[in-house]
Structure formats: structure tokens, C-alpha cells
Amino acid sequence: MTHSSSPSLSLGKFCEVAGYLSILASIAIWYFAQGDGSSVEAVAHAERFGLFVGLWAPTFFILSMKYSDDKK
């Protein structure tokens, strides 16, 4: 492994981990942002915000594959 391919490998791994973390964060936001669930608006906001964060995962996984393929 050369020194020039090391940052690419690190960035690819970082993006992969970020993808998994965004899935977990999406579930946590959806669950905890609802509060006590008494407000319809709070539940709707939690669902939208959780989905927003969850949509980051495919982007991170695609970037992970791109940066992993660049080193080959």
C-alpha cells in the first residue's frame, strides 16, 4: 500500500461507518424526538427529521464504494 492510497482507504471506511451511523441516528431521532407523543406536530416532526437523517445513508454508502474503488 502506498502513501497516496491511504487517505482514499480512510475516506472510504469513514463513509461506510457514517452510513451505518446515520441509520442508527435516524432510528434514535425518530424514537426520542417524539417526546411524550402527546403532540401530533412533535410526532410528525420526529418522523420527518428521522427520515431526513436516514436518507444520508445511501449517499455515504455510495461515496464509500467510490472511494474504495478509486484505490484499485
N, CA, C and O atoms as a Tinker XYZ file with bonds, in Angstrom:
   288  protein
     1  N      0.848000   -1.166000    0.000000    73     2
     2  CA     0.000000    0.000000    0.000000    64     1     3
     3  C      0.897000    1.234000    0.000000    63     2     4     5
     4  O      1.808000    1.344000    0.821000    81     3
     5  N      0.642000    2.145000   -0.907000    73     3     6
     6  CA     1.422000    3.366000   -0.964000    64     5     7
     7  C      0.794000    4.434000   -0.102000    63     6     8     9
     8  O     -0.358000    4.326000    0.318000    81     7
     9  N      1.564000    5.455000    0.151000    73     7    10
    10  CA     1.086000    6.548000    0.999000    64     9    11
    11  C     -0.087000    7.282000    0.349000    63    10    12    13
    12  O     -0.978000    7.754000    1.055000    81    11
    13  N     -0.107000    7.389000   -0.986000    73    11    14
    14  CA    -1.163000    8.131000   -1.668000    64    13    15
    15  C     -2.506000    7.414000   -1.622000    63    14    16    17
    16  O     -3.542000    8.072000   -1.723000    81    15
    17  N     -2.532000    6.092000   -1.474000    73    15    18
    18  CA    -3.805000    5.381000   -1.422000    64    17    19
    19  C     -4.372000    5.319000   -0.010000    63    18    20    21
    20  O     -5.538000    4.963000    0.163000    81    19
    21  N     -3.595000    5.648000    0.978000    73    19    22
    22  CA    -4.045000    5.593000    2.365000    64    21    23
    23  C     -5.201000    6.542000    2.666000    63    22    24    25
    24  O     -6.162000    6.118000    3.308000    81    23
    25  N     -5.158000    7.822000    2.230000    73    23    26
    26  CA    -6.303000    8.694000    2.500000    64    25    27
    27  C     -7.574000    8.203000    1.825000    63    26    28    29
    28  O     -8.663000    8.337000    2.385000    81    27
    29  N     -7.450000    7.634000    0.627000    73    27    30
    30  CA    -8.615000    7.108000   -0.068000    64    29    31
    31  C     -9.238000    5.961000    0.713000    63    30    32    33
    32  O    -10.461000    5.869000    0.826000    81    31
    33  N     -8.404000    5.096000    1.247000    73    31    34
    34  CA    -8.892000    3.982000    2.043000    64    33    35
    35  C     -9.572000    4.488000    3.306000    63    34    36    37
    36  O    -10.629000    3.986000    3.687000    81    35
    37  N     -8.981000    5.463000    3.945000    73    35    38
    38  CA    -9.550000    6.013000    5.166000    64    37    39
    39  C    -10.876000    6.702000    4.895000    63    38    40    41
    40  O    -11.819000    6.554000    5.673000    81    39
    41  N    -10.962000    7.450000    3.806000    73    39    42
    42  CA   -12.192000    8.153000    3.484000    64    41    43
    43  C    -13.305000    7.170000    3.130000    63    42    44    45
    44  O    -14.459000    7.381000    3.503000    81    43
    45  N    -12.970000    6.109000    2.419000    73    43    46
    46  CA   -13.966000    5.098000    2.091000    64    45    47
    47  C    -14.509000    4.420000    3.334000    63    46    48    49
    48  O    -15.717000    4.210000    3.450000    81    47
    49  N    -13.633000    4.079000    4.258000    73    47    50
    50  CA   -14.058000    3.442000    5.506000    64    49    51
    51  C    -14.880000    4.415000    6.350000    63    50    52    53
    52  O    -15.875000    4.026000    6.961000    81    51
    53  N    -14.458000    5.683000    6.381000    73    51    54
    54  CA   -15.202000    6.703000    7.120000    64    53    55
    55  C    -16.629000    6.832000    6.587000    63    54    56    57
    56  O    -17.579000    6.907000    7.366000    81    55
    57  N    -16.778000    6.858000    5.269000    73    55    58
    58  CA   -18.109000    6.979000    4.670000    64    57    59
    59  C    -18.968000    5.758000    4.970000    63    58    60    61
    60  O    -20.172000    5.884000    5.190000    81    59
    61  N    -18.359000    4.582000    4.981000    73    59    62
    62  CA   -19.114000    3.374000    5.308000    64    61    63
    63  C    -19.622000    3.427000    6.747000    63    62    64    65
    64  O    -20.789000    3.134000    7.007000    81    63
    65  N    -18.762000    3.794000    7.665000    73    63    66
    66  CA   -19.163000    3.904000    9.073000    64    65    67
    67  C    -20.222000    4.990000    9.236000    63    66    68    69
    68  O    -21.175000    4.816000    9.996000    81    67
    69  N    -20.062000    6.106000    8.529000    73    67    70
    70  CA   -21.045000    7.190000    8.603000    64    69    71
    71  C    -22.409000    6.729000    8.092000    63    70    72    73
    72  O    -23.440000    7.164000    8.605000    81    71
    73  N    -22.424000    5.861000    7.097000    73    71    74
    74  CA   -23.689000    5.321000    6.602000    64    73    75
    75  C    -24.413000    4.508000    7.654000    63    74    76    77
    76  O    -25.618000    4.666000    7.853000    81    75
    77  N    -23.676000    3.634000    8.330000    73    75    78
    78  CA   -24.294000    2.844000    9.397000    64    77    79
    79  C    -24.736000    3.724000   10.562000    63    78    80    81
    80  O    -25.796000    3.502000   11.147000    81    79
    81  N    -23.924000    4.717000   10.894000    73    79    82
    82  CA   -24.290000    5.618000   11.991000    64    81    83
    83  C    -25.522000    6.452000   11.652000    63    82    84    85
    84  O    -26.325000    6.753000   12.535000    81    83
    85  N    -25.677000    6.824000   10.391000    73    83    86
    86  CA   -26.854000    7.603000   10.022000    64    85    87
    87  C    -28.128000    6.771000   10.118000    63    86    88    89
    88  O    -29.195000    7.308000   10.416000    81    87
    89  N    -28.028000    5.476000    9.872000    73    87    90
    90  CA   -29.194000    4.606000   10.057000    64    89    91
    91  C    -29.566000    4.549000   11.528000    63    90    92    93
    92  O    -30.735000    4.693000   11.888000    81    91
    93  N    -28.567000    4.339000   12.377000    73    91    94
    94  CA   -28.830000    4.295000   13.818000    64    93    95
    95  C    -29.334000    5.642000   14.338000    63    94    96    97
    96  O    -30.242000    5.690000   15.168000    81    95
    97  N    -28.746000    6.733000   13.850000    73    95    98
    98  CA   -29.183000    8.064000   14.275000    64    97    99
    99  C    -30.611000    8.335000   13.830000    63    98   100   101
   100  O    -31.376000    8.968000   14.557000    81    99
   101  N    -30.974000    7.869000   12.657000    73    99   102
   102  CA   -32.332000    8.056000   12.163000    64   101   103
   103  C    -33.353000    7.383000   13.076000    63   102   104   105
   104  O    -34.388000    7.963000   13.402000    81   103
   105  N    -33.050000    6.167000   13.479000    73   103   106
   106  CA   -33.952000    5.438000   14.379000    64   105   107
   107  C    -34.015000    6.128000   15.731000    63   106   108   109
   108  O    -35.095000    6.274000   16.304000    81   107
   109  N    -32.866000    6.553000   16.245000    73   107   110
   110  CA   -32.834000    7.223000   17.549000    64   109   111
   111  C    -33.583000    8.548000   17.510000    63   110   112   113
   112  O    -34.329000    8.864000   18.437000    81   111
   113  N    -33.393000    9.322000   16.452000    73   111   114
   114  CA   -34.099000   10.600000   16.328000    64   113   115
   115  C    -35.597000   10.364000   16.247000    63   114   116   117
   116  O    -36.371000   11.048000   16.917000    81   115
   117  N    -36.006000    9.413000   15.442000    73   115   118
   118  CA   -37.431000    9.125000   15.309000    64   117   119
   119  C    -38.030000    8.736000   16.655000    63   118   120   121
   120  O    -39.136000    9.158000   16.992000    81   119
   121  N    -37.303000    7.937000   17.417000    73   119   122
   122  CA   -37.829000    7.444000   18.689000    64   121   123
   123  C    -37.821000    8.520000   19.776000    63   122   124   125
   124  O    -38.818000    8.714000   20.471000    81   123
   125  N    -36.690000    9.217000   19.919000    73   123   126
   126  CA   -36.545000   10.147000   21.038000    64   125   127
   127  C    -37.106000   11.537000   20.762000    63   126   128   129
   128  O    -37.462000   12.240000   21.708000    81   127
   129  N    -37.197000   11.956000   19.516000    73   127   130
   130  CA   -37.681000   13.306000   19.211000    64   129   131
   131  C    -39.194000   13.423000   19.336000    63   130   132   133
   132  O    -39.733000   14.528000   19.271000    81   131
   133  N    -39.880000   12.313000   19.512000    73   131   134
   134  CA   -41.332000   12.362000   19.655000    64   133   135
   135  C    -41.759000   12.926000   21.001000    63   134   136   137
   136  O    -42.910000   13.327000   21.175000    81   135
   137  N    -40.848000   12.954000   21.937000    73   135   138
   138  CA   -41.204000   13.412000   23.281000    64   137   139
   139  C    -42.136000   12.411000   23.927000    63   138   140   141
   140  O    -41.899000   11.203000   23.882000    81   139
   141  N    -43.187000   12.916000   24.520000    73   139   142
   142  CA   -44.147000   12.010000   25.154000    64   141   143
   143  C    -45.203000   11.522000   24.169000    63   142   144   145
   144  O    -46.043000   10.696000   24.526000    81   143
   145  N    -45.172000   12.020000   22.936000    73   143   146
   146  CA   -46.099000   11.557000   21.914000    64   145   147
   147  C    -47.467000   12.186000   21.987000    63   146   148   149
   148  O    -48.368000   11.789000   21.249000    81   147
   149  N    -47.645000   13.165000   22.864000    73   147   150
   150  CA   -48.965000   13.768000   23.026000    64   149   151
   151  C    -49.268000   14.786000   21.934000    63   150   152   153
   152  O    -50.435000   15.074000   21.666000    81   151
   153  N    -48.248000   15.326000   21.309000    73   151   154
   154  CA   -48.450000   16.334000   20.273000    64   153   155
   155  C    -48.306000   15.697000   18.892000    63   154   156   157
   156  O    -47.302000   15.053000   18.589000    81   155
   157  N    -49.311000   15.888000   18.081000    73   155   158
   158  CA   -49.270000   15.358000   16.716000    64   157   159
   159  C    -48.136000   16.020000   15.935000    63   158   160   161
   160  O    -47.471000   15.376000   15.123000    81   159
   161  N    -47.924000   17.302000   16.188000    73   159   162
   162  CA   -46.861000   18.026000   15.492000    64   161   163
   163  C    -45.479000   17.490000   15.862000    63   162   164   165
   164  O    -44.604000   17.379000   15.004000    81   163
   165  N    -45.285000   17.159000   17.135000    73   163   166
   166  CA   -43.989000   16.629000   17.574000    64   165   167
   167  C    -43.712000   15.271000   16.944000    63   166   168   169
   168  O    -42.586000   14.988000   16.536000    81   167
   169  N    -44.729000   14.442000   16.867000    73   167   170
   170  CA   -44.563000   13.122000   16.248000    64   169   171
   171  C    -44.263000   13.274000   14.758000    63   170   172   173
   172  O    -43.397000   12.580000   14.224000    81   171
   173  N    -44.977000   14.179000   14.087000    73   171   174
   174  CA   -44.753000   14.395000   12.654000    64   173   175
   175  C    -43.350000   14.946000   12.400000    63   174   176   177
   176  O    -42.681000   14.538000   11.451000    81   175
   177  N    -42.913000   15.870000   13.248000    73   175   178
   178  CA   -41.562000   16.425000   13.092000    64   177   179
   179  C    -40.506000   15.343000   13.307000    63   178   180   181
   180  O    -39.525000   15.279000   12.567000    81   179
   181  N    -40.701000   14.505000   14.305000    73   179   182
   182  CA   -39.749000   13.425000   14.578000    64   181   183
   183  C    -39.661000   12.468000   13.395000    63   182   184   185
   184  O    -38.571000   12.021000   13.035000    81   183
   185  N    -40.796000   12.155000   12.793000    73   183   186
   186  CA   -40.790000   11.264000   11.636000    64   185   187
   187  C    -40.051000   11.898000   10.462000    63   186   188   189
   188  O    -39.236000   11.242000    9.814000    81   187
   189  N    -40.333000   13.170000   10.187000    73   187   190
   190  CA   -39.674000   13.846000    9.062000    64   189   191
   191  C    -38.174000   13.994000    9.288000    63   190   192   193
   192  O    -37.376000   13.765000    8.379000    81   191
   193  N    -37.800000   14.374000   10.496000    73   191   194
   194  CA   -36.377000   14.561000   10.786000    64   193   195
   195  C    -35.635000   13.225000   10.754000    63   194   196   197
   196  O    -34.507000   13.154000   10.267000    81   195
   197  N    -36.261000   12.174000   11.268000    73   195   198
   198  CA   -35.659000   10.844000   11.214000    64   197   199
   199  C    -35.464000   10.365000    9.781000    63   198   200   201
   200  O    -34.429000    9.786000    9.451000    81   199
   201  N    -36.459000   10.609000    8.931000    73   199   202
   202  CA   -36.327000   10.242000    7.519000    64   201   203
   203  C    -35.237000   11.053000    6.831000    63   202   204   205
   204  O    -34.488000   10.523000    6.011000    81   203
   205  N    -35.150000   12.333000    7.165000    73   203   206
   206  CA   -34.118000   13.190000    6.576000    64   205   207
   207  C    -32.724000   12.655000    6.880000    63   206   208   209
   208  O    -31.884000   12.550000    5.986000    81   207
   209  N    -32.483000   12.323000    8.127000    73   207   210
   210  CA   -31.173000   11.788000    8.511000    64   209   211
   211  C    -30.964000   10.403000    7.891000    63   210   212   213
   212  O    -29.851000   10.070000    7.486000    81   211
   213  N    -32.014000    9.604000    7.816000    73   211   214
   214  CA   -31.912000    8.272000    7.225000    64   213   215
   215  C    -31.574000    8.296000    5.745000    63   214   216   217
   216  O    -30.992000    7.346000    5.221000    81   215
   217  N    -31.934000    9.375000    5.073000    73   215   218
   218  CA   -31.622000    9.483000    3.646000    64   217   219
   219  C    -30.147000    9.751000    3.381000    63   218   220   221
   220  O    -29.701000    9.655000    2.238000    81   219
   221  N    -29.395000   10.081000    4.402000    73   219   222
   222  CA   -27.956000   10.273000    4.231000    64   221   223
   223  C    -27.245000    8.944000    4.001000    63   222   224   225
   224  O    -26.203000    8.910000    3.345000    81   223
   225  N    -27.786000    7.861000    4.524000    73   223   226
   226  CA   -27.105000    6.558000    4.474000    64   225   227
   227  C    -26.744000    6.125000    3.051000    63   226   228   229
   228  O    -25.593000    5.758000    2.815000    81   227
   229  N    -27.680000    6.151000    2.090000    73   227   230
   230  CA   -27.292000    5.725000    0.741000    64   229   231
   231  C    -26.173000    6.574000    0.145000    63   230   232   233
   232  O    -25.310000    6.063000   -0.569000    81   231
   233  N    -26.191000    7.869000    0.442000    73   231   234
   234  CA   -25.136000    8.746000   -0.059000    64   233   235
   235  C    -23.783000    8.343000    0.506000    63   234   236   237
   236  O    -22.794000    8.265000   -0.223000    81   235
   237  N    -23.746000    8.088000    1.804000    73   235   238
   238  CA   -22.486000    7.673000    2.422000    64   237   239
   239  C    -22.004000    6.333000    1.874000    63   238   240   241
   240  O    -20.807000    6.153000    1.648000    81   239
   241  N    -22.925000    5.391000    1.657000    73   239   242
   242  CA   -22.523000    4.087000    1.128000    64   241   243
   243  C    -22.018000    4.203000   -0.314000    63   242   244   245
   244  O    -21.059000    3.529000   -0.691000    81   243
   245  N    -22.654000    5.048000   -1.112000    73   243   246
   246  CA   -22.192000    5.260000   -2.487000    64   245   247
   247  C    -20.807000    5.897000   -2.489000    63   246   248   249
   248  O    -19.931000    5.487000   -3.251000    81   247
   249  N    -20.612000    6.904000   -1.630000    73   247   250
   250  CA   -19.293000    7.529000   -1.533000    64   249   251
   251  C    -18.244000    6.534000   -1.043000    63   250   252   253
   252  O    -17.095000    6.562000   -1.485000    81   251
   253  N    -18.643000    5.666000   -0.140000    73   251   254
   254  CA   -17.727000    4.645000    0.360000    64   253   255
   255  C    -17.265000    3.734000   -0.771000    63   254   256   257
   256  O    -16.077000    3.426000   -0.878000    81   255
   257  N    -18.198000    3.304000   -1.610000    73   255   258
   258  CA   -17.831000    2.447000   -2.742000    64   257   259
   259  C    -16.954000    3.199000   -3.734000    63   258   260   261
   260  O    -16.003000    2.635000   -4.276000    81   259
   261  N    -17.266000    4.468000   -3.974000    73   259   262
   262  CA   -16.472000    5.251000   -4.919000    64   261   263
   263  C    -15.039000    5.404000   -4.434000    63   262   264   265
   264  O    -14.098000    5.191000   -5.198000    81   263
   265  N    -14.869000    5.770000   -3.178000    73   263   266
   266  CA   -13.517000    5.977000   -2.667000    64   265   267
   267  C    -12.770000    4.657000   -2.482000    63   266   268   269
   268  O    -11.540000    4.637000   -2.527000    81   267
   269  N    -13.483000    3.570000   -2.278000    73   267   270
   270  CA   -12.823000    2.266000   -2.195000    64   269   271
   271  C    -12.384000    1.801000   -3.579000    63   270   272   273
   272  O    -11.331000    1.177000   -3.710000    81   271
   273  N    -13.175000    2.094000   -4.619000    73   271   274
   274  CA   -12.835000    1.704000   -5.986000    64   273   275
   275  C    -11.701000    2.539000   -6.556000    63   274   276   277
   276  O    -10.952000    2.061000   -7.407000    81   275
   277  N    -11.560000    3.781000   -6.101000    73   275   278
   278  CA   -10.509000    4.645000   -6.630000    64   277   279
   279  C     -9.114000    4.118000   -6.329000    63   278   280   281
   280  O     -8.176000    4.388000   -7.080000    81   279
   281  N     -8.965000    3.377000   -5.250000    73   279   282
   282  CA    -7.638000    2.899000   -4.880000    64   281   283
   283  C     -7.200000    1.696000   -5.705000    63   282   284   285
   284  O     -6.027000    1.324000   -5.666000    81   283
   285  N     -8.108000    1.084000   -6.447000    73   283   286
   286  CA    -7.775000   -0.110000   -7.234000    64   285   287
   287  C     -7.156000    0.263000   -8.551000    63   286   288
   288  O     -6.812000   -0.615000   -9.342000    81   287
